Amino acid sequence: MTAPGQPADFDEPAWLAHAVRLSAEFSRWLAAGGVMGMIAIACLTVVDAVMRWVAVSPINGLNEIVSMLFAAMVVACLPYALCAGVQLSIDLLEGRMSERVAALLNAVGELLNLAFFAFITWHVAAYAAELAEQGRITVTLHWPVPPFMYALTVLFGIASMLQVLVTVRAVLKAWKILAKPAEHAERPDATSFNMVVAGVVLLCTLGAYAAWDFDALRGMVRDNPMLSALTGLLLLWVLLLAKMPMGGVMGIIGVGGSIFFLDLAPAMSALGTNVAGFLTNSEVSVLPLFLLMGSLAAVAGMAEDIYRLAHAMLSGMRGGLALATIGGCAGFGAVTGSSVATVATIGKVALPEMKQRGYSPDLTLGCVAAGGTLGQLVPPSTAIIVYALLTEQSVGQLFVGEIVPALIAVILYFITINLFTRVKPGSAPATQRSTRLQVLAAARRAFGVTVLFLLVIGGLYSGMFTATESASVGVVGAFAFALLRGKLKPGSFWQVMAEATSTIGMIYILIIGAITFSFFIGATALPEKMSAWASGLQIQPLALIAVILVIYLVLGCVMDSFGVMIITTPIIAPLVAQIGYDLVWWGVVMVVVVETGMITPPFGLNIFMLKSISNVPLATIYRGVLP
């Protein structure tokens, strides 16, 4: 999709182009205001933590302030994400789709997005009106809650209106492509064409049957909850493979399924309450704050500092630069929490350095791709935070649970590099050990990121900070270092704002869609039925876990870890809990396996990210990651 504010790749009407430019500019400023508000709240949270420890006098009702204001700031990022077209989708079949099919599916996907956001706006407004009738106020500060809910309604409404422009643009583009003369049009691929036809026929058949006898269709759905749930899952995967936006698809299927099971009014009320309740949860602030910390740390040049320090400390060992790449990925992952960002950032530093010093391409590329997985394994992992939000587990406990697997992964990577360089001595040249002065200089340069890591992770593990306070300290610290180093010039500042708002918007659209979809799955009682089925199997629970892990490994090859987690958690987590396993343990294991899938040929996403920044054949990257 062509993002608003950029030239269209078709001849669009002048009025639409003008409206698109205005919407892009407006959404950019709105999202930037939301991110600046997050930084302000992070500063306020740090002040509260200091006052609590120094003067034993924290700010009264800060949790209520954070939960109310942060919800608005998160939703303020959604219009920009919709306008920029950064929503997560699966492009596995994109290369097999003709231009006509791709344009048609894009238009349908944007229509689904529009329907979902219109629904959310409507029912958050209804929830706000319900709170106003009740005269709801906060517990500590006695602030009225309805004005904040109405503010969320307005922001969702803005997102819906901007999505109208995105949808109109996509529909016009599809119309112009479909209207091309047959001799100038690209011949549709049989697979994608048949997929579209089957989907349209299925949806039209269901729509016609519902219009003719809705009560009968609803009765059939309610009488067959398992079949209905499996049909919803099948439809979800078909639409996702058609490259439709994941959040909108999950949301609209969840809305439709919930209406069938609960009737219109109860379903709408429950879904509106769930979405609003999630957004006003005080734990929601943890994820955007850590994402913002990662963006600020990257622009402050902390990746280069970590890499140079790791190189100085490990330079005396054979393959020292390869070991430094792993260490740099682990260190940078500790301040970003993203595997793809770690590959992109460390890769830009490590690839030219290792090439210049004579390291073999397969060892170089394998280290960067594999080391990138540490971005999600080393706390604070953004995928773990999403899992915690979806399963209502403790973020702090999950972070603690990640430490040992992350250390094991680093040690195993070190051992693999050592064995690789022994078997293929020419892959890593002998290097000279850094002098003490060089190590001290690198350590001095990396002092900022070291202090930041100790404050954020050490404060969290020691119990000095809550997860929200730890993330706030990270944001304030990264912002201060970037400012002191002169890295936050107007251009780079807006780059940080754009990156942060795009990522926050993308993830929260996914989560809101997942909440809606999981409500539908819960209404079908699918998790309970799967648990009962698993209990009746004559196999050990560990064998069932092994089967699930293989499925996750495969999914990790073709999907981002966020997508895998958001789609599967509502179904798999209750099953894992039912067969007797702890959900904190399961969250850590799941992230480890999904991240392994990120570097598993042929579709691991880290592989393709590395391909985009290195411009080397995929076969070379495959040889590097296989060990």
N, C-alpha and C positions, 0 to 999 in steps of 0.2 A: 504494500500500500504506500502511496505517496503521502507523506506527512504534510498536514497543513502548514503553510508558511514556506514550503518549498515548491518549486515549479512543478506543475503536473506533467505526467508523461502522456497526456492526451489534451485535445483542444477543449478546455472547459470554458463555460460562460464567464463573462467579465464579472458579473455580480457574485458568482460563486467564488472566484479567485479573490475578490476584494473581501468577502465575508470570511474566507479561510485565513487570509493574512491577519485580519483583525482578531479572529478567535485565537490564532497561534500566539499573537503578542499578549492578548489578555490572559490566556491560560499560563503563559510563561511568568508573567508578573504575579499572578495569583499563587502559583506554585512556589515561586521564590519567596513570597511573603510567608507561606506556610513553613518553608525550611528555616527562614530567619526566626520565625516564632519558635521552632524546635530548638534552635541554638539558644534563644533567650530562656526557654524553660530549662534547658540543660544547665545554664549558668545559675538559675534560681535553685535548681536541685543540688548543685555543688555547694552553694551558699548554705542550704538547709543541712547538708551532711556535715559541713564544717561547724555550723552552729550547734548541731547535736553533739558532736564530739568535744568541742571546746567549751561552749557555754551551757551545754545540756538544755538548750532552748530551741528546738526545731521550729520551722515555720508552721503555724497552725493550719491544718487542712490542706497541706500541699498535695496529698494524694488526690483530693477532689479537684483541685485546680488542674493538675496534670491530666487526669482522666477526661475532664470536660474539654479543655483547650486543645489537648493533643489530638483528640478525635477530629476536631475541625481542621487542624493542620494537616492531618493525614489525608482527609477527604479533599482538601484543597489541592493536593498533588494529582488527584485522579483525572481532572480535565486535561492536564498537560500530557499525561500518559496516553489518554485516548487520542488527543490531537497528534501526538508524535508517533503513534502507531507502534508502541514498544511492547504490546501485549505478547505473552508467551504463546507459541503455537508449535506444532510438530511439522517440520518441513521434509519429512522422510520421503514423501511421494511427489514433492514439488517438481523435481526434474522430469517426472513422467507426465505432467499435466500440460495440456496445450494452453495457449494464451487465452482462448475463449473459456475453457473450463476454470482456469485459475481466476479469471476476472469474475466469473459468475459465482464461484464459491466465496471469493472475497466479499462480494456484495451481500450474499446470504449471511456470512459471518458478521458483518457490520450491522445487518438488520437484527440478528439475534442479540448483539451487544446493546443496541438501542432499546429493544424490548425489555431486556433485563434491567438496564439502568432506569428506564421509565417506571418499571415495577418497584424498584428499590426506592425511588423518589416518592412515589405514591404512598408506600406503606411506612416509610420513616416519618412522613408527614402525618399519617394517621396515628402513629405511635406518639408523636409529639402532641397531637390534639388530645389523646387519651391522658397523657401526663398532665396536661393543662387542666383538664376536667378534675383530676385528682388533686391538683395543687401540690404536686410532688416537689420536694426540696431536698438538698443534700443534708447529710447527717450532721456534719461538723460545722460548716460555714453557713448552713441554712440558705444557700443560694437556690433560687428557683431553677429547676432543671429544664422546663419546656423551652426557654429561649435558646439554650444550647442545642436542643433537638431540632428546633426550627432552623437554626444556623446550618446544621447538617443537611436538612431538607433543601435549603437554598443551594448549598454547594453540590449536592447530588443533582439538583435541578439544572445547575450550570453545566455539569458534566453531561447530562442528558441532552441539553440543547446543543452543545458542541458536538456530541455524537451524531445529532441529526445532520450536521454539515458533513461529517466524515462519511455517514451513510449515503447521503445524496451524491457525494463525490464518487463513492465506490459504485453506486448504481448507474450513474451517468457513464462512467468509464466502461462498465460491463455492457451497457446498452450500445455504446459506440463500437465496441469490439465485436459484439454479436451482430451488429448491423453491417459489418464489412461484407463486400461481395465474396461469394464462396471461393472464387479463384485467388483472392488475395488473402484469405484467412488461412491460418495454420490448421492443418488436419488434426482433429482431436485424437488423442491417444485413446485406445480402446478401453484400457483399464480405468482411467480416470473418468471417461465418458460414461461407462457402465455404472460406475460408483455414483455419479451425480444422478443419473436416471433412476437408479434403484432408490436412492435417498428421497428424491422428489416424489416418486410413486408412493413410497411408504408414508411420507408425511401427508400427502394429499389424501391417501386412503384413510388414515387416522383422523384427519381433519373433517372429511366428509362424514365418516361414521359418527364422530362426536357431534357434529351439527345435526345429524338425522336423529340420533337417539343417545344423548349424552348420559342419561341415567343408566342405560344398558351397558355402555362402555365403562362407566365408573364402577358398576357392579362387577363386571368381569375383571377389572383391575384389582378391586378389593378382594375378590374371591381367590385370586392367584397372586399373592404378594411376592412370592419368590420369582415367578415368571416375569412379573412387572419390574422387579428390581434388576433382573438379568437383562431384560429388554432395555431398560434405562442405561445400564452399563454398556451394552452393545451399541446403542445409539450414540453414547458418549464417545466411544472409541472410533466409530465410523466418522463422526463429525471432526474429531481431533485429527485423524489421518487425512481428512480433507483440508487440513491447514486452517481450520477455523479457530478463533481466539479461545483459549482454554477457559478463562474466567467466565466469559459470556455463555459459552456452551454449557458448562457445569451449572451456572446459575439458572438458565432458562429451563434445562431439564429438571433441576430441583424444584423450580416453581411449578412446572406442569405436573410433575409427579405428586407433589404435596397437595395440589388442588384435588387430584383424583382421590387421594386417600382421606383428606380431612375436610373436604368442601372448601368453597372459596373463602368465606370470612375467617374461619379458624386458621386456615393455612396462611392467609395474608397477615393476620395479627401475629401469629407465632414467628413467621419469618422476619417481619419488620422488627419485632422485639429482639430476636436473636442477633440480627445485624447491628442494631443500635447498642445492644448490650455488649457485643464483642468490641465495638469501636470505643466504648467508654470504659473498658477494662484498663486499669492502671498498668498492667503488664504489656499492653499494646505499644507503649512508648519505647520499649527495649529495642525492638527490631529496627525502626527507622533511625534511632540514635546510633546504633552500631554501624548501620549502612552509611550514615553521614560521617562517622568517624573514619571509616575506610576511605571514603572519597577525599576527605581532608588530609589523611595520612599520605595518600598517593600523590596529591599535588604538592605536599610539603617535601617530597623527595625522600621519604623514609625508606622506600624500597631499595634505593641505591645505597643508603647508609647501612642497612642490614646486610646487603650482599657484600659490600666491601669489608665489613667486620667479619663475616663468616669466612671470606676468602683469606683475610689476614691470619685468622686463627687456624685455618686448616691447610694453609699453603704448603706446609712441610710434608704432607702425606701425598702419596701417589693418587692422582685423580682429585687433587685438592679443590680445583675449581668446580668439578662435578659435585663434590661433597658440599661445597659452599652454596651451590645452587639449591640443593635440598635444604640446607640450613636457612638460606635466604627465604625460600618458599614458606618454611615453617614459621619464621619470624614475621614475615609480612602477613601471613595468614592470621597471625595473632592480633593484627590490628585492622584486618579487613573482613575476615569471615566469609570469603568467597573464593571458590576454586578457580572459576573462569577469570576473575579479576587478577588472581595471583599469577596464573599462566600468562596473561597479557602483560602485566606490569613487570614481573621478574624476567619474563622471556625477552622483553625489549632490552633489558640490561645484560642478561647472561648470554644470549645467543651470539651477539657480535664479539663479546669478550672471549668466549670459549673457542669460537672459530678462529679468532686472531692468534690464540695461543696453541693451535694445532690439535684440538680435540676432535675426535671423529664425529661426523654428523649424527650417527645413530645414538651414541652415548649422550651427546649434547641435547638432542631432541627428547630422548627418553627421560633424562633428568628433569627437564622443564615440565613435560607433560605429567609425569608421575608426581613430581614435587608440588604441582598445582593442586592435587587432591588434598594436600595438607591445609589448604585454605579453609576447607570445611571440617577437617578433623581436629585442628588446633582451635581451642576456644579463643574468642567468642565466635561460634559457628552460626551463621544466619539460618542455615537449614535446620539446625537444632532448635533455634528460637521459634521458627515456624511450627515445628513438630510440637514444641511445648505449648504453643497457643492453641493448636488443634486438639491436643489431648489433655489440656489443663494440668500438665506436669510442671514441676519446679524447674525454671531455667537454670538456677544455680546448681541443682543436683545434676542436671544433664551436662553442664559445663565440667563439673568435677569428674563425672563419668567418662568424659572424653580424654582426659589427660593421659591415662595409661595407654589406650589404643593409639593415640597420637605419637607417644614416645616409642612404642613398639614399631609403628610404621616408619619413623625416622631411622631407627636402628636397622631395620630390615633393608631400607633403601641404602644405607651406608654399607651394609654387608654386601648387597648386590653390586654396588659400584666397585667395591674392593675385589670381588670375584671377577667381575667383568674386565677390569683392568689387568688382572693376572692372566686371564685366559687370552685376552687380546691386548698385549702390552702396547701396541701402537695406537690404541684408541685414546690414551691419555699420556702426554709427554711428562717427563720428570720436571718438577718445578722447584724453584728455590724458596726456602723457608723465609717468611717475612721477618724482618728485624723487630726487636722489641719496640723501637720507636714507631715503626709502621703499624704495629698492633695497637699501640697507645693512641696514635693519630686516628685510626679507624674507630677505636672505642670512644674517643672523644667526640667524633662526628656522629656516632650512633647513640650518644648519651641521651638525647631527647626521646628516641623511640624506646630505649631501655627503661627510662623513667615512666613513660606512658604505659608500657606493658606491665611494669610492677604495680603501678597505681590501679590500673583497670583489673587485671587478673588477680594480682596479689590482694587487692582490697576486697574483691569479691570472695575469694577463697578463705580469707581470714575472718570474714564476717563483718568487716568494717563497713562495707557498702552493700546495699541491695543491688539487684541486677540493673534496675533503672538508674541508681546512683552511679554504678560502675560505668554504664554506657554514657552517662552525662559527663563524668570525669574524662572519659575518652574523647568526647566531642570537644569539650573546652580545651583539653590539652593539645589535641591535633590542630584545632583552630589557632591556638596561641603560637604553636611552633611554625605553622604555615605563615602566620602574620609576621612573626619575628624574622623569618628568613626571607621576607619580601616576595613570597610566592603567590600571595593573594592579590594580584593585580586585577584590574577590571575584567580582562579576558579570561584569566584562569578562574576567577571567582565565579563568573557566570557558567564556566564549564563545570565547576563543582556543583553549582546549583542544578544545572540541567541533568547531570549524571545522577545526583541524589534523588531528584524529583521523579525522573524516569524509572529508576529502580524501585523506589517506594511505591509509586503508582502501580507499576506492573505487579508487584508482589501482593499489594492489598486488593487489587481487582481479583487476583487469583484466590486470595483467602476468602473474600466475600462470596465469590462463586462457590468455593468449597464448603462454606458454612451452609449455604442454601442446598447444595447437593447432598451433604451429609444429613441434613434434616429429612430429606426425602428418603434416603437410605435407611435412616432410623425408623421412619414411619412404616417401611415395609418389613421391619424386624429382620432384615437380612443378616446383620451381625450375630443376633441371637441364634438364628437358624443355622448359620455356619458353625457357630460354637457347638451347638448340639450335634451337628453332623460330625464335627471333628472329634467330639467326645466318644461317639459311637464307633469310630475307626479303630481297627486292631493294629495300630502302629504307635510307636513311641512319639511323644510330643516333640522331641528333638528332631525326629525325621520329618515331621510336618514343617518345623522351622527351617530345615535344610531346603525343602521344596520351595518355600516362600522366598528364601534368600536367592535361589537360582532365578526365580521370576524377577526379583529386584535387580539382579545383575544384568539380566537381559534388558529390562526397562531402562536401566542406567546407561545402556549403550545408545539409546535413541532419544532420551529425554533429559532435560535439566533436572537436577536433584530436587528443586522446588516443585516442579510438575509431578514427578513421581510421588513425592511425599504427600502432596495435597490431594491427589486423586485417590491414593490407596489407603491413607491413614484412617479415614472414617470406616473402612471395611476391615482392614487387617488388625488395627490396634485392639478392638474389642475381642477379636479371636485370640490374639496372643495373650491378652490378660486372662481370658477364660481358661486357657490350657495351662495357666499357672506361672507365666513369666512376667517379670517386672517390666513396666512400660518405660522406665528410665533406661534399663539395660537394653530393651528392644530399640529404643530411639538411637542409641549410640551404635548398636550393631547395624541397624538399617542404613545409617549415614555412611558407615565404613563400606558396606557392600555397594551402595549406590555410587559412591565416589570411585570404587574400583571399576564399575561400569563406565564411568566417565573417560577412562583411558583404555577400554577394551575395544579392539578392532572388531568390526570395521566402522562402527558409527559413534564411538566415544566422542562426546562434545569437546573435551579438552584437546583431542587430536585435531579437530577442525579449527579450534581457536588457534592452536599452534601453527597449523597450516596457513592461516590468514596472516600471521605476523612473520613467518619465516620464508614463505614462498619456496618450499622444497617439496618433492614428491611425497605423496601419502605413504608409499611403500617404505620410504626411509624412516618416517615417523613410526610406522608399524614395527619395524625392526628394533627401534629404540625402546618402545614401551613393552614389548613382549617379555623381556626378562623381569 
